[in-house]
């Protein structure tokens, strides 16, 4: 839960080049290189209660599938890209899972 406002920040590690974590918890941008990023995200609420969670994100080239499993509560994942000539935007709210192939 937490008491609003909730503020998200990068605690440790680094996001892939081209991606940014916004203070409202959105991971935005377009990764500019393939590879694996290990990072930790911090969430702070109005009472200075802090939670931290580690993530691993793998950026792969030329894939047409996207799989997001078990998005933590309060986190929204947005992904934008292109499948062939068609632009694709996906938004997954907390608690949801999605696979696109």
N, C-alpha and C positions, 0 to 999 in steps of 0.2 A: 503494500500500500504506500505508505509515506504521506506526509502532509504537504500539499502544494504550497509554493511552487517547487517543482522537482528540477534539479539542475544536473545535467550529464556532463562528464568530462573524461578525457583520456588520462588514465592513471599511470600506465606504464606501456612500454613498447611503442610501436608505430603502426598507423594505418597504411595500407597500400597507397603509393603515390597517386594523387588525383582524388582520393576520398577524404571526406571531412565528417567528423562527428559534431553535430550541432548541439547547443546547450539544451535543446528540448528533446534530445535523444534520437534524432534522425541521422542515419548514415547516408550521406549524399555525395554525388559526384560520379565520375567515370574513372575506373582504374586505368592507369596508363601503361602498366607492365604486368606480366604474369609473375606468379610467385606466391609464397605463403607468408602471411603476416600474423604475428602473435602479439596480442595487446590486451590490456585490462581497462575496463570502463568503470568509472565511479559515478554513483548516483547519490546526491545530497538533497535532503528535504529541508523544509522551513525550520525544523527543530535541530538542524545540523546532524541528523542521523545519516550515517553513511553506509552504503553497501558497495562492494566491489566485486566484479566478476570478470574472469579471464575468457578470452575468445581466440579462436584461430579462424582466419579467413583465407581461403585459397582462391586466387584469381587464375583462371585458366583461359587459354585462347580458343576462339572459334567453337564454342559449345552452344548448343541450342536448348540446353536444359538448365533449369534453375530449381534447386531444392532447398527449402528452408524448413527446418524442423523445430518445433517447440520454441517459439519466440518468447523470451522472458516477459513477465507482466510489466506493463508500462513502456515497453520498447516497441517502436514501429520501424520496420525494415522497408525501405523503398529501393527499388532497383530499376534502372533505366538502361536500355540497350537497343539492339536492333537484331531482328531475326530475318536474314535476307534483306529485302527492301522494306520490310515492315518495322516501324518503331514499336518498342514494347516497353511498357511501364507496369511494374508490379508493386503493390503496397500490401504488406501483411501486418495486421495488428496483433497485439500480444495474445498469446495462447493459441495461435493458429499455426497450421502447417500447410505448405503448398508445394506442389511439384508441377513444373511446366516443362514439357518436352516437345 
